[in-house]
Amino acid sequence: MQEVANTPGIGVSELADKLSIHQSTCSQLVEKLVVRKLIDKVRSKEDQRRVGLRLTEEASKLMKTAPGPTEGILPEALSTLPTATIQALDASLEKVIELLQIRDDKLAEKPLSDL
């Protein structure tokens, strides 16, 4: 809901990209929010094929009282680290990836939830 609030009119595919989840997973989540009357689907006046998402009034009220952080604490923490620390972390994670028994480069961009 936070991404829809930040980008009114966002489409399901764009929302899925922002959340790093599969489009079909995102569609299912959106449908649940539509049923709960927290998100509305709105057809574009310029292109009737395009459907954008927006928060309902009820959802907007909920968002005002929702606890944070909305962006997540990991990205915030990583952004405060010095470059050398990030590079060391990257190198360490590369070693972990090398130790994984299953390696398929085709899946590198696929969210873990879809594996």
N, CA and C atoms as an extended XYZ file, in Angstrom:
345
Properties=species:S:1:pos:R:3:atomname:S:1:resname:S:1:resid:I:1 pbc="F F F"
N         0.827       -1.183        0.000 N   MET     1
C         0.000        0.000        0.000 CA  MET     1
C         0.872        1.247        0.000 C   MET     1
N         2.025        1.155        0.638 N   GLN     2
C         2.908        2.310        0.686 CA  GLN     2
C         3.375        2.706       -0.712 C   GLN     2
N         3.715        1.743       -1.543 N   GLU     3
C         4.161        2.050       -2.903 CA  GLU     3
C         3.036        2.665       -3.724 C   GLU     3
N         1.825        2.186       -3.545 N   VAL     4
C         0.682        2.764       -4.247 CA  VAL     4
C         0.440        4.186       -3.752 C   VAL     4
N         0.604        4.402       -2.459 N   ALA     5
C         0.456        5.756       -1.907 CA  ALA     5
C         1.526        6.695       -2.471 C   ALA     5
N         2.739        6.183       -2.617 N   ASN     6
C         3.845        7.003       -3.136 CA  ASN     6
C         3.724        7.266       -4.625 C   ASN     6
N         3.065        6.352       -5.350 N   THR     7
C         2.972        6.462       -6.816 CA  THR     7
C         1.539        6.184       -7.256 C   THR     7
N         0.619        7.115       -7.008 N   PRO     8
C        -0.768        6.890       -7.433 CA  PRO     8
C        -0.835        6.626       -8.940 C   PRO     8
N        -1.636        5.653       -9.319 N   GLY     9
C        -1.769        5.308      -10.723 CA  GLY     9
C        -0.779        4.264      -11.202 C   GLY     9
N         0.062        3.784      -10.294 N   ILE    10
C         1.058        2.756      -10.648 CA  ILE    10
C         0.334        1.505      -11.150 C   ILE    10
N         0.913        0.846      -12.131 N   GLY    11
C         0.353       -0.393      -12.646 CA  GLY    11
C         0.878       -1.587      -11.863 C   GLY    11
N         0.225       -2.714      -12.038 N   VAL    12
C         0.609       -3.926      -11.304 CA  VAL    12
C         2.026       -4.368      -11.678 C   VAL    12
N         2.383       -4.318      -12.951 N   SER    13
C         3.727       -4.750      -13.368 CA  SER    13
C         4.800       -3.856      -12.765 C   SER    13
N         4.570       -2.552      -12.787 N   GLU    14
C         5.539       -1.618      -12.206 CA  GLU    14
C         5.630       -1.820      -10.694 C   GLU    14
N         4.502       -2.060      -10.053 N   LEU    15
C         4.488       -2.318       -8.617 CA  LEU    15
C         5.270       -3.590       -8.296 C   LEU    15
N         5.082       -4.622       -9.097 N   ALA    16
C         5.818       -5.873       -8.898 CA  ALA    16
C         7.318       -5.626       -9.001 C   ALA    16
N         7.735       -4.825       -9.980 N   ASP    17
C         9.159       -4.498      -10.123 CA  ASP    17
C         9.677       -3.763       -8.900 C   ASP    17
N         8.928       -2.789       -8.414 N   LYS    18
C         9.356       -2.025       -7.236 CA  LYS    18
C         9.484       -2.907       -6.003 C   LYS    18
N         8.599       -3.900       -5.902 N   LEU    19
C         8.610       -4.786       -4.736 CA  LEU    19
C         9.506       -6.000       -4.923 C   LEU    19
N        10.070       -6.146       -6.133 N   SER    20
C        10.919       -7.292       -6.469 CA  SER    20
C        10.193       -8.617       -6.255 C   SER    20
N         8.943       -8.645       -6.718 N   ILE    21
C         8.170       -9.879       -6.660 CA  ILE    21
C         7.629      -10.178       -8.062 C   ILE    21
N         7.192      -11.401       -8.268 N   HIS    22
C         6.652      -11.798       -9.561 CA  HIS    22
C         5.329      -11.076       -9.812 C   HIS    22
N         5.062      -10.778      -11.077 N   GLN    23
C         3.850      -10.039      -11.445 CA  GLN    23
C         2.584      -10.766      -11.002 C   GLN    23
N         2.549      -12.084      -11.131 N   SER    24
C         1.347      -12.830      -10.737 CA  SER    24
C         1.138      -12.772       -9.220 C   SER    24
N         2.223      -12.796       -8.463 N   THR    25
C         2.131      -12.659       -7.001 CA  THR    25
C         1.579      -11.295       -6.648 C   THR    25
N         2.084      -10.277       -7.327 N   CYS    26
C         1.623       -8.909       -7.085 CA  CYS    26
C         0.141       -8.784       -7.421 C   CYS    26
N        -0.289       -9.374       -8.527 N   SER    27
C        -1.700       -9.325       -8.919 CA  SER    27
C        -2.588       -9.932       -7.841 C   SER    27
N        -2.146      -11.045       -7.272 N   GLN    28
C        -2.925      -11.697       -6.216 CA  GLN    28
C        -3.024      -10.811       -4.978 C   GLN    28
N        -1.915      -10.183       -4.616 N   LEU    29
C        -1.920       -9.280       -3.455 CA  LEU    29
C        -2.834       -8.089       -3.700 C   LEU    29
N        -2.753       -7.533       -4.899 N   VAL    30
C        -3.598       -6.386       -5.248 CA  VAL    30
C        -5.071       -6.782       -5.185 C   VAL    30
N        -5.411       -7.951       -5.717 N   GLU    31
C        -6.804       -8.401       -5.699 CA  GLU    31
C        -7.336       -8.520       -4.271 C   GLU    31
N        -6.499       -9.011       -3.368 N   LYS    32
C        -6.924       -9.112       -1.964 CA  LYS    32
C        -7.189       -7.730       -1.381 C   LYS    32
N        -6.370       -6.760       -1.751 N   LEU    33
C        -6.569       -5.396       -1.263 CA  LEU    33
C        -7.796       -4.741       -1.899 C   LEU    33
N        -8.082       -5.091       -3.144 N   VAL    34
C        -9.292       -4.585       -3.813 CA  VAL    34
C       -10.534       -5.134       -3.113 C   VAL    34
N       -10.518       -6.439       -2.821 N   VAL    35
C       -11.654       -7.065       -2.142 CA  VAL    35
C       -11.887       -6.421       -0.771 C   VAL    35
N       -10.799       -6.070       -0.103 N   ARG    36
C       -10.910       -5.429        1.222 CA  ARG    36
C       -11.191       -3.931        1.127 C   ARG    36
N       -11.366       -3.440       -0.119 N   LYS    37
C       -11.672       -2.034       -0.390 CA  LYS    37
C       -10.578       -1.097        0.115 C   LYS    37
N        -9.322       -1.540       -0.051 N   LEU    38
C        -8.183       -0.708        0.323 CA  LEU    38
C        -7.498       -0.113       -0.901 C   LEU    38
N        -7.698       -0.740       -2.054 N   ILE    39
C        -7.125       -0.254       -3.312 CA  ILE    39
C        -8.221       -0.275       -4.369 C   ILE    39
N        -8.231        0.782       -5.192 N   ASP    40
C        -9.122        0.848       -6.344 CA  ASP    40
C        -8.305        0.681       -7.608 C   ASP    40
N        -8.907        0.030       -8.600 N   LYS    41
C        -8.310       -0.049       -9.930 CA  LYS    41
C        -8.978        1.028      -10.776 C   LYS    41
N        -8.161        1.836      -11.441 N   VAL    42
C        -8.694        2.939      -12.221 CA  VAL    42
C        -8.147        2.865      -13.643 C   VAL    42
N        -9.049        2.826      -14.625 N   ARG    43
C        -8.627        2.807      -16.037 CA  ARG    43
C        -8.143        4.188      -16.438 C   ARG    43
N        -7.061        4.204      -17.209 N   SER    44
C        -6.510        5.448      -17.725 CA  SER    44
C        -7.473        6.058      -18.735 C   SER    44
N        -7.673        7.367      -18.667 N   LYS    45
C        -8.534        8.052      -19.643 CA  LYS    45
C        -7.860        8.102      -21.006 C   LYS    45
N        -6.526        8.154      -21.013 N   GLU    46
C        -5.777        8.214      -22.266 CA  GLU    46
C        -5.681        6.848      -22.950 C   GLU    46
N        -5.559        5.795      -22.163 N   ASP    47
C        -5.398        4.449      -22.706 CA  ASP    47
C        -6.237        3.491      -21.864 C   ASP    47
N        -7.387        3.132      -22.363 N   GLN    48
C        -8.331        2.294      -21.615 CA  GLN    48
C        -7.775        0.919      -21.258 C   GLN    48
N        -6.702        0.505      -21.932 N   ARG    49
C        -6.100       -0.795      -21.623 CA  ARG    49
C        -5.296       -0.741      -20.336 C   ARG    49
N        -4.824        0.453      -19.969 N   ARG    50
C        -3.965        0.602      -18.789 CA  ARG    50
C        -4.811        0.802      -17.536 C   ARG    50
N        -4.504       -0.005      -16.511 N   VAL    51
C        -5.196        0.097      -15.227 CA  VAL    51
C        -4.187        0.536      -14.177 C   VAL    51
N        -4.498        1.613      -13.513 N   GLY    52
C        -3.645        2.111      -12.436 CA  GLY    52
C        -4.265        1.800      -11.085 C   GLY    52
N        -3.455        1.878      -10.068 N   LEU    53
C        -3.907        1.581       -8.710 CA  LEU    53
C        -3.868        2.850       -7.868 C   LEU    53
N        -4.818        2.965       -6.974 N   ARG    54
C        -4.805        4.074       -6.022 CA  ARG    54
C        -5.414        3.602       -4.714 C   ARG    54
N        -4.989        4.250       -3.646 N   LEU    55
C        -5.531        3.902       -2.338 CA  LEU    55
C        -6.948        4.436       -2.203 C   LEU    55
N        -7.770        3.693       -1.499 N   THR    56
C        -9.105        4.196       -1.167 CA  THR    56
C        -8.962        5.153        0.009 C   THR    56
N       -10.037        5.838        0.303 N   GLU    57
C       -10.029        6.756        1.446 CA  GLU    57
C        -9.743        6.000        2.743 C   GLU    57
N       -10.348        4.817        2.859 N   GLU    58
C       -10.127        3.985        4.052 CA  GLU    58
C        -8.648        3.618        4.200 C   GLU    58
N        -8.017        3.240        3.100 N   ALA    59
C        -6.601        2.873        3.128 CA  ALA    59
C        -5.736        4.076        3.494 C   ALA    59
N        -6.090        5.238        2.981 N   SER    60
C        -5.327        6.453        3.302 CA  SER    60
C        -5.366        6.737        4.797 C   SER    60
N        -6.524        6.521        5.406 N   LYS    61
C        -6.645        6.700        6.851 CA  LYS    61
C        -5.777        5.702        7.601 C   LYS    61
N        -5.795        4.435        7.140 N   LEU    62
C        -4.970        3.402        7.773 CA  LEU    62
C        -3.486        3.731        7.675 C   LEU    62
N        -3.069        4.244        6.530 N   MET    63
C        -1.658        4.549        6.307 CA  MET    63
C        -1.155        5.623        7.269 C   MET    63
N        -2.028        6.530        7.662 N   LYS    64
C        -1.627        7.607        8.583 CA  LYS    64
C        -1.297        7.067        9.964 C   LYS    64
N        -1.905        5.938       10.320 N   THR    65
C        -1.674        5.368       11.650 CA  THR    65
C        -0.788        4.127       11.623 C   THR    65
N        -0.366        3.714       10.420 N   ALA    66
C         0.456        2.499       10.291 CA  ALA    66
C         1.849        2.730       10.865 C   ALA    66
N         2.391        1.723       11.548 N   PRO    67
C         3.754        1.864       12.082 CA  PRO    67
C         4.791        1.819       10.971 C   PRO    67
N         5.933        2.430       11.187 N   GLY    68
C         7.030        2.410       10.219 CA  GLY    68
C         8.016        1.338       10.622 C   GLY    68
N         9.131        1.210        9.993 N   PRO    69
C         9.514        1.998        8.822 CA  PRO    69
C         8.888        1.427        7.556 C   PRO    69
N         8.539        2.309        6.629 N   THR    70
C         7.914        1.842        5.401 CA  THR    70
C         8.939        1.406        4.371 C   THR    70
N        10.157        1.885        4.477 N   GLU    71
C        11.186        1.539        3.492 CA  GLU    71
C        12.002        0.331        3.929 C   GLU    71
N        11.947       -0.019        5.180 N   GLY    72
C        12.728       -1.147        5.667 CA  GLY    72
C        14.023       -0.668        6.292 C   GLY    72
N        14.467       -1.393        7.278 N   ILE    73
C        15.654       -0.961        7.999 CA  ILE    73
C        16.949       -1.417        7.348 C   ILE    73
N        16.906       -2.500        6.564 N   LEU    74
C        18.137       -2.979        5.939 CA  LEU    74
C        18.689       -1.984        4.915 C   LEU    74
N        17.892       -1.519        3.942 N   PRO    75
C        18.439       -0.535        2.998 CA  PRO    75
C        18.951        0.725        3.682 C   PRO    75
N        18.251        1.147        4.714 N   GLU    76
C        18.677        2.339        5.449 CA  GLU    76
C        20.030        2.097        6.123 C   GLU    76
N        20.177        0.940        6.755 N   ALA    77
C        21.436        0.615        7.426 CA  ALA    77
C        22.571        0.499        6.417 C   ALA    77
N        22.317       -0.176        5.295 N   LEU    78
C        23.359       -0.326        4.268 CA  LEU    78
C        23.796        1.017        3.700 C   LEU    78
N        22.859        1.931        3.575 N   SER    79
C        23.197        3.235        2.994 CA  SER    79
C        24.125        4.053        3.890 C   SER    79
N        24.217        3.691        5.160 N   THR    80
C        25.082        4.441        6.070 CA  THR    80
C        26.500        3.864        6.160 C   THR    80
N        26.700        2.684        5.569 N   LEU    81
C        28.013        2.044        5.645 CA  LEU    81
C        29.013        2.685        4.689 C   LEU    81
N        30.273        2.744        5.089 N   PRO    82
C        31.312        3.259        4.186 CA  PRO    82
C        31.501        2.327        2.986 C   PRO    82
N        32.001        2.863        1.903 N   THR    83
C        32.205        2.102        0.667 CA  THR    83
C        33.056        0.860        0.907 C   THR    83
N        34.116        0.978        1.675 N   ALA    84
C        35.000       -0.171        1.936 CA  ALA    84
C        34.238       -1.311        2.622 C   ALA    84
N        33.348       -0.971        3.525 N   THR    85
C        32.565       -1.984        4.229 CA  THR    85
C        31.596       -2.669        3.266 C   THR    85
N        30.974       -1.886        2.398 N   ILE    86
C        30.061       -2.450        1.400 CA  ILE    86
C        30.819       -3.392        0.465 C   ILE    86
N        32.017       -3.005        0.071 N   GLN    87
C        32.823       -3.849       -0.813 CA  GLN    87
C        33.219       -5.148       -0.121 C   GLN    87
N        33.556       -5.066        1.160 N   ALA    88
C        33.904       -6.275        1.918 CA  ALA    88
C        32.683       -7.183        2.059 C   ALA    88
N        31.540       -6.591        2.311 N   LEU    89
C        30.299       -7.358        2.409 CA  LEU    89
C        29.984       -8.038        1.088 C   LEU    89
N        30.166       -7.323       -0.009 N   ASP    90
C        29.935       -7.878       -1.337 CA  ASP    90
C        30.853       -9.074       -1.587 C   ASP    90
N        32.118       -8.925       -1.241 N   ALA    91
C        33.080      -10.018       -1.439 CA  ALA    91
C        32.697      -11.239       -0.593 C   ALA    91
N        32.280      -10.988        0.634 N   SER    92
C        31.876      -12.091        1.513 CA  SER    92
C        30.639      -12.798        0.984 C   SER    92
N        29.691      -12.041        0.489 N   LEU    93
C        28.482      -12.648       -0.066 CA  LEU    93
C        28.793      -13.432       -1.333 C   LEU    93
N        29.751      -12.975       -2.111 N   GLU    94
C        30.179      -13.731       -3.297 CA  GLU    94
C        30.703      -15.103       -2.892 C   GLU    94
N        31.467      -15.158       -1.796 N   LYS    95
C        31.989      -16.438       -1.310 CA  LYS    95
C        30.858      -17.368       -0.888 C   LYS    95
N        29.853      -16.804       -0.216 N   VAL    96
C        28.697      -17.599        0.198 CA  VAL    96
C        27.983      -18.155       -1.031 C   VAL    96
N        27.798      -17.323       -2.033 N   ILE    97
C        27.117      -17.753       -3.266 CA  ILE    97
C        27.893      -18.879       -3.941 C   ILE    97
N        29.215      -18.798       -3.938 N   GLU    98
C        30.037      -19.856       -4.532 CA  GLU    98
C        29.835      -21.188       -3.826 C   GLU    98
N        29.537      -21.141       -2.532 N   LEU    99
C        29.357      -22.366       -1.754 CA  LEU    99
C        27.976      -22.989       -1.924 C   LEU    99
N        27.053      -22.247       -2.479 N   LEU   100
C        25.717      -22.799       -2.693 CA  LEU   100
C        25.806      -23.936       -3.693 C   LEU   100
N        25.105      -25.015       -3.417 N   GLN   101
C        25.213      -26.201       -4.263 CA  GLN   101
C        24.488      -26.038       -5.597 C   GLN   101
N        23.387      -25.328       -5.602 N   ILE   102
C        22.634      -25.141       -6.845 CA  ILE   102
C        22.948      -23.745       -7.369 C   ILE   102
N        23.431      -23.695       -8.581 N   ARG   103
C        23.737      -22.400       -9.176 CA  ARG   103
C        23.167      -22.384      -10.586 C   ARG   103
N        22.319      -21.421      -10.840 N   ASP   104
C        21.713      -21.265      -12.152 CA  ASP   104
C        21.642      -19.772      -12.443 C   ASP   104
N        22.539      -19.280      -13.289 N   ASP   105
C        22.614      -17.852      -13.566 CA  ASP   105
C        21.325      -17.304      -14.177 C   ASP   105
N        20.508      -18.170      -14.795 N   LYS   106
C        19.235      -17.709      -15.353 CA  LYS   106
C        18.307      -17.222      -14.242 C   LYS   106
N        18.517      -17.719      -13.024 N   LEU   107
C        17.652      -17.361      -11.910 CA  LEU   107
C        18.185      -16.181      -11.094 C   LEU   107
N        19.267      -15.575      -11.534 N   ALA   108
C        19.917      -14.509      -10.766 CA  ALA   108
C        18.983      -13.335      -10.475 C   ALA   108
N        18.099      -13.023      -11.396 N   GLU   109
C        17.202      -11.882      -11.213 CA  GLU   109
C        15.825      -12.266      -10.669 C   GLU   109
N        15.637      -13.539      -10.377 N   LYS   110
C        14.348      -14.020       -9.921 CA  LYS   110
C        14.251      -13.918       -8.402 C   LYS   110
N        13.141      -13.366       -7.872 N   PRO   111
C        12.980      -13.291       -6.413 CA  PRO   111
C        12.995      -14.681       -5.783 C   PRO   111
N        13.553      -14.780       -4.583 N   LEU   112
C        13.637      -16.070       -3.892 CA  LEU   112
C        12.263      -16.684       -3.689 C   LEU   112
N        11.245      -15.852       -3.505 N   SER   113
C         9.893      -16.372       -3.265 CA  SER   113
C         9.350      -17.123       -4.471 C   SER   113
N         9.942      -16.894       -5.657 N   ASP   114
C         9.464      -17.552       -6.863 CA  ASP   114
C        10.262      -18.806       -7.206 C   ASP   114
N        11.269      -19.152       -6.401 N   LEU   115
C        12.091      -20.328       -6.695 CA  LEU   115
C        11.436      -21.593       -6.181 C   LEU   115
